[in-house]
């Protein structure tokens, strides 16, 4: 028993050295956020394959649940290949269920309801609040991840980048729904609070196993809620039209495996700040897969602002140079 524990701890130490290595960290965190961004156009293509209307919330819950369910299956399958024990103890199961409710169910339900009421511009701007929530919650929970002036400035630059990216729509004008905007903001808060809780739950446990279970359980709940509300899915095209959904499931599984390792071994603020890149990645991947127009100047300016914001948060200063709040 003692030898098995020592072996497990040595494996975790090797993983920590790997995922905290600057080159590995930056490459992995950018890949993870690119996979999350490419999920947007892949999801839109999936909606077309199943003939889904964006207004049918229960169909959206079912489809989102399938994505989370299979991402969890892929992560747990990865754990099985590594010959890990898969079934959790009863006490741990309830913690995993709470984690799944926060990171999966509550986040997706609030997001879909919010985007149904809020304009695309408002939803895009408020979605960038996830970086600030992550930094705020992490600073309150983890002593080593304090709030700093640089982190606040990084979030402000990220917000400016989103505004630049949506400048044309802002000029035309948009309606503001307090309810819709509040739901979008709360969805980001739920997701980042879940990331904080995941970091806590994964202490002394494999982060991929924890993330796999939370995604699996959250997916089951969303599928059940969607089907209960009459949100069944029927393929409207041929099986060849399922390629986008298959890619979505595989990318979700890979992103889940990598993101949970990053959350466990790095300061949370250092990971969540990269969510500022999601709008830019979203525009680029939508242009690639959906043929949508690419406004090059706003995208380049937005990307530069995002990179500056990310740099402020992730590039560490020498001890004594950083002013903590």
C-alpha positions as CSV (number, residue, x, y, z in Angstrom):
1,X,0.0,0.0,0.0
2,X,2.8,2.4,0.9
3,X,4.8,1.6,-2.3
4,X,1.7,2.2,-4.4
5,X,1.2,5.6,-2.7
6,X,4.8,6.6,-3.2
7,X,4.6,5.6,-6.9
8,X,1.5,7.7,-7.3
9,X,3.1,10.7,-5.6
10,X,6.2,10.3,-7.9
11,X,3.9,10.3,-10.9
12,X,2.2,13.5,-9.7
13,X,5.6,15.1,-9.2
14,X,6.6,14.2,-12.8
15,X,3.3,15.6,-14.1
16,X,3.7,18.8,-12.1
17,X,7.2,19.4,-13.5
18,X,5.8,18.7,-17.0
19,X,2.7,21.0,-16.8
20,X,4.5,23.8,-15.1
21,X,7.4,23.9,-17.6
22,X,6.9,27.2,-19.3
23,X,7.2,25.8,-22.9
24,X,4.8,23.0,-22.1
25,X,2.4,25.2,-20.2
26,X,2.0,27.9,-22.9
27,X,1.7,25.4,-25.7
28,X,-0.9,23.3,-23.8
29,X,-3.0,26.2,-22.5
30,X,-3.2,27.8,-26.0
31,X,-4.2,24.4,-27.5
32,X,-6.9,23.9,-24.9
33,X,-8.5,27.3,-25.6
34,X,-8.2,26.8,-29.3
35,X,-10.1,23.5,-28.8
36,X,-12.8,25.3,-26.8
37,X,-13.1,28.0,-29.5
38,X,-13.4,25.5,-32.4
39,X,-16.3,24.0,-30.5
40,X,-18.4,27.0,-31.5
41,X,-18.4,26.4,-35.3
42,X,-18.5,22.6,-34.8
43,X,-21.5,23.0,-32.6
44,X,-23.3,25.2,-35.2
45,X,-22.6,22.5,-37.9
46,X,-24.0,19.9,-35.5
47,X,-27.1,22.0,-35.0
48,X,-27.6,21.9,-38.8
49,X,-27.1,18.1,-39.0
50,X,-29.8,17.6,-36.4
51,X,-32.1,20.4,-37.7
52,X,-31.9,22.2,-34.4
53,X,-33.4,25.6,-33.8
54,X,-31.3,27.9,-31.5
55,X,-34.5,28.8,-29.6
56,X,-35.2,25.3,-28.4
57,X,-33.4,25.3,-25.1
58,X,-34.1,21.7,-24.3
59,X,-32.5,20.5,-27.5
60,X,-29.5,22.6,-26.7
61,X,-29.3,21.0,-23.2
62,X,-29.5,17.6,-24.8
63,X,-26.7,18.3,-27.3
64,X,-24.5,20.0,-24.7
65,X,-25.1,17.0,-22.4
66,X,-23.9,14.6,-25.1
67,X,-20.7,16.6,-25.5
68,X,-20.0,16.6,-21.8
69,X,-21.0,13.0,-21.4
70,X,-18.7,11.7,-24.1
71,X,-15.9,14.0,-23.0
72,X,-16.2,12.4,-19.6
73,X,-16.2,8.9,-21.1
74,X,-13.0,9.7,-23.1
75,X,-11.3,11.1,-19.9
76,X,-12.3,8.1,-17.8
77,X,-11.3,5.8,-20.6
78,X,-7.8,7.4,-20.5
79,X,-7.7,6.7,-16.8
80,X,-8.7,3.1,-17.4
81,X,-5.8,2.7,-19.9
82,X,-3.5,4.0,-17.1
83,X,-5.0,1.2,-14.9
84,X,-6.5,3.6,-12.4
85,X,-9.4,2.8,-10.1
86,X,-12.5,4.3,-11.8
87,X,-15.3,4.1,-9.3
88,X,-15.3,6.8,-6.6
89,X,-16.2,6.3,-3.0
90,X,-19.6,7.5,-1.8
91,X,-18.3,10.6,-0.1
92,X,-16.1,11.5,-3.1
93,X,-19.0,10.9,-5.5
94,X,-21.1,13.6,-3.9
95,X,-18.2,16.1,-4.2
96,X,-17.9,15.1,-7.9
97,X,-21.6,15.6,-8.4
98,X,-21.5,19.1,-6.9
99,X,-18.5,19.8,-9.1
100,X,-20.4,18.6,-12.2
101,X,-23.4,20.7,-11.2
102,X,-21.2,23.9,-11.0
103,X,-18.9,23.4,-14.0
104,X,-21.4,21.7,-16.4
105,X,-25.1,22.0,-15.5
106,X,-25.4,25.4,-14.0
107,X,-22.8,27.0,-16.4
108,X,-24.5,25.7,-19.5
109,X,-28.1,26.3,-18.4
110,X,-27.3,29.9,-17.5
111,X,-25.3,30.4,-20.6
112,X,-28.0,29.2,-23.0
113,X,-30.8,31.1,-21.2
114,X,-28.6,34.2,-21.2
115,X,-27.7,34.1,-24.9
116,X,-31.4,33.6,-25.7
117,X,-32.2,36.9,-24.2
118,X,-29.0,38.9,-24.6
119,X,-27.6,40.2,-27.9
120,X,-24.5,38.5,-29.4
121,X,-22.4,41.6,-28.6
122,X,-23.5,41.7,-24.9
123,X,-23.0,38.0,-24.5
124,X,-19.5,38.2,-26.1
125,X,-18.4,41.1,-23.8
126,X,-19.8,39.5,-20.6
127,X,-18.3,36.1,-21.5
128,X,-14.9,37.7,-21.1
129,X,-15.8,38.2,-17.4
130,X,-14.8,34.6,-16.8
131,X,-11.1,35.6,-16.7
132,X,-11.9,38.2,-14.0
133,X,-14.1,35.8,-12.0
134,X,-11.4,33.2,-12.1
135,X,-8.7,35.6,-10.9
136,X,-11.0,36.9,-8.2
137,X,-12.2,33.5,-6.8
138,X,-8.6,32.1,-6.9
139,X,-7.2,35.1,-5.0
140,X,-9.9,34.5,-2.3
141,X,-9.3,30.8,-1.9
142,X,-5.6,30.2,-2.7
143,X,-3.1,32.2,-0.7
144,X,-0.3,31.9,-3.4
145,X,-2.5,33.4,-6.1
146,X,-3.1,36.9,-4.9
147,X,-5.0,39.7,-6.7
148,X,-2.5,42.2,-8.2
149,X,-2.7,45.4,-10.3
150,X,-1.2,43.5,-13.2
151,X,-4.0,41.0,-13.2
152,X,-6.7,43.7,-13.1
153,X,-5.0,45.5,-16.0
154,X,-4.8,42.2,-17.9
155,X,-8.6,41.7,-17.6
156,X,-9.2,45.3,-18.6
157,X,-7.2,44.8,-21.8
158,X,-9.1,41.7,-22.5
159,X,-12.4,43.6,-22.2
160,X,-11.1,46.2,-24.6
161,X,-10.1,43.5,-27.0
162,X,-13.7,42.1,-27.0
163,X,-15.1,45.6,-27.6
164,X,-12.7,46.1,-30.6
165,X,-13.7,42.8,-32.0
166,X,-17.4,43.7,-31.8
167,X,-17.0,47.4,-32.7
168,X,-19.0,47.3,-35.9
169,X,-22.0,45.8,-34.1
170,X,-21.7,48.3,-31.3
171,X,-21.7,51.1,-33.8
172,X,-24.9,49.8,-35.3
173,X,-26.5,49.6,-31.9
174,X,-27.7,46.7,-29.7
175,X,-30.4,46.0,-27.1
176,X,-29.5,45.3,-23.6
177,X,-31.3,42.7,-21.6
178,X,-30.5,42.9,-17.9
179,X,-31.8,39.4,-17.3
180,X,-29.9,37.9,-20.3
181,X,-26.7,39.7,-19.4
182,X,-27.0,38.6,-15.8
183,X,-27.4,35.0,-16.8
184,X,-24.3,35.1,-19.0
185,X,-22.2,36.7,-16.3
186,X,-23.5,34.2,-13.7
187,X,-22.7,31.3,-16.1
188,X,-19.0,32.5,-16.2
189,X,-19.0,32.8,-12.4
190,X,-20.3,29.3,-12.1
191,X,-17.7,27.9,-14.5
192,X,-14.8,29.6,-12.8
193,X,-16.0,28.8,-9.3
194,X,-16.2,25.2,-10.5
195,X,-12.6,25.4,-11.7
196,X,-11.6,26.6,-8.2
197,X,-13.5,23.7,-6.6
198,X,-11.9,21.3,-9.1
199,X,-8.5,22.4,-7.9
200,X,-9.5,21.7,-4.3
201,X,-11.1,18.3,-5.1
202,X,-8.2,17.2,-7.2
203,X,-5.7,17.6,-4.3
204,X,-4.4,14.1,-3.6
205,X,-6.3,12.7,-6.6
206,X,-5.8,12.4,-10.4
207,X,-7.2,15.6,-12.0
208,X,-8.2,13.8,-15.2
209,X,-10.2,11.3,-13.2
210,X,-11.9,14.2,-11.3
211,X,-12.6,16.1,-14.5
212,X,-13.9,13.0,-16.2
213,X,-16.4,12.2,-13.5
214,X,-17.7,15.8,-13.3
215,X,-18.1,16.0,-17.0
216,X,-19.8,12.6,-17.2
217,X,-22.2,13.4,-14.3
218,X,-23.0,16.9,-15.6
219,X,-23.6,15.4,-19.1
220,X,-26.1,12.9,-17.7
221,X,-28.0,15.6,-15.8
222,X,-28.2,17.8,-18.9
223,X,-29.3,15.0,-21.2
224,X,-32.0,14.0,-18.7
225,X,-33.2,17.6,-18.4
226,X,-33.2,18.0,-22.2
227,X,-35.1,14.8,-22.9
228,X,-37.6,15.5,-20.1
229,X,-38.4,18.8,-21.7
230,X,-38.9,17.2,-25.1
231,X,-35.5,18.1,-26.5
232,X,-34.9,14.8,-28.4
233,X,-32.5,14.8,-31.4
234,X,-33.1,13.4,-34.8
235,X,-30.5,13.3,-37.5
236,X,-31.9,15.2,-40.5
237,X,-29.1,14.5,-43.0
238,X,-26.8,11.5,-43.7
239,X,-24.4,9.9,-41.3
240,X,-21.7,11.8,-43.2
241,X,-23.1,15.0,-41.6
242,X,-22.1,13.7,-38.2
243,X,-18.4,14.5,-38.7
244,X,-18.7,17.8,-37.0
245,X,-20.3,16.2,-33.9
246,X,-17.6,13.5,-33.8
247,X,-14.9,16.1,-34.0
248,X,-16.6,18.1,-31.3
249,X,-16.7,15.1,-28.9
250,X,-13.1,14.2,-29.5
251,X,-11.9,17.8,-29.1
252,X,-14.0,18.1,-25.9
253,X,-12.4,15.0,-24.5
254,X,-8.8,16.2,-25.3
255,X,-9.5,19.7,-23.9
256,X,-10.9,18.2,-20.7
257,X,-7.9,16.0,-20.1
258,X,-5.4,18.8,-20.7
259,X,-7.3,21.6,-18.9
260,X,-7.7,19.7,-15.7
261,X,-4.0,19.0,-15.5
262,X,-3.3,22.7,-16.0
263,X,-5.8,23.7,-13.3
264,X,-4.3,21.3,-10.8
265,X,-0.6,22.2,-11.3
266,X,-0.7,25.9,-12.0
267,X,-2.1,29.0,-10.4
268,X,-5.7,29.3,-11.6
269,X,-5.3,33.0,-12.6
270,X,-2.5,32.0,-15.0
271,X,-4.8,29.5,-16.8
272,X,-8.1,31.4,-16.9
273,X,-6.6,34.6,-18.3
274,X,-6.1,32.8,-21.6
275,X,-9.9,32.7,-21.9
276,X,-9.5,36.3,-23.2
277,X,-8.2,34.6,-26.5
278,X,-11.5,32.7,-27.0
279,X,-13.3,35.5,-29.0
280,X,-10.4,35.9,-31.4
281,X,-10.0,32.1,-31.8
282,X,-13.8,31.9,-32.3
283,X,-13.7,34.4,-35.1
284,X,-10.7,32.6,-36.8
285,X,-12.2,29.1,-36.5
286,X,-15.7,30.3,-37.7
287,X,-14.1,31.9,-40.7
288,X,-12.2,28.7,-41.4
289,X,-15.1,26.2,-40.9
290,X,-18.2,28.3,-41.6
291,X,-16.9,30.6,-44.3
292,X,-17.8,33.7,-42.2
293,X,-16.2,37.0,-43.0
294,X,-13.0,37.8,-41.3
295,X,-12.5,41.5,-40.4
296,X,-8.7,41.4,-40.3
297,X,-7.9,44.8,-38.7
298,X,-10.2,44.4,-35.6
299,X,-9.0,40.8,-35.2
300,X,-5.4,41.7,-35.3
301,X,-5.9,44.6,-32.8
302,X,-8.0,42.4,-30.5
303,X,-5.3,39.7,-30.6
304,X,-2.6,42.2,-29.7
305,X,-4.6,43.5,-26.8
306,X,-5.4,40.0,-25.6
307,X,-1.7,39.0,-25.8
308,X,-0.8,42.1,-23.8
309,X,-3.4,41.2,-21.1
310,X,-2.2,37.6,-21.0
311,X,1.4,38.8,-20.7
312,X,0.6,41.0,-17.8
313,X,-0.8,38.1,-15.8
314,X,1.4,35.2,-16.8
315,X,4.9,36.8,-17.0
316,X,6.1,36.8,-13.5
317,X,8.0,39.8,-12.1
318,X,10.9,39.5,-9.7
319,X,10.1,39.2,-6.0
320,X,9.2,42.6,-4.5
321,X,8.3,44.3,-7.8
322,X,4.7,43.3,-7.8
323,X,2.2,45.4,-5.8
324,X,-0.5,43.2,-4.3
325,X,-3.9,44.6,-3.5
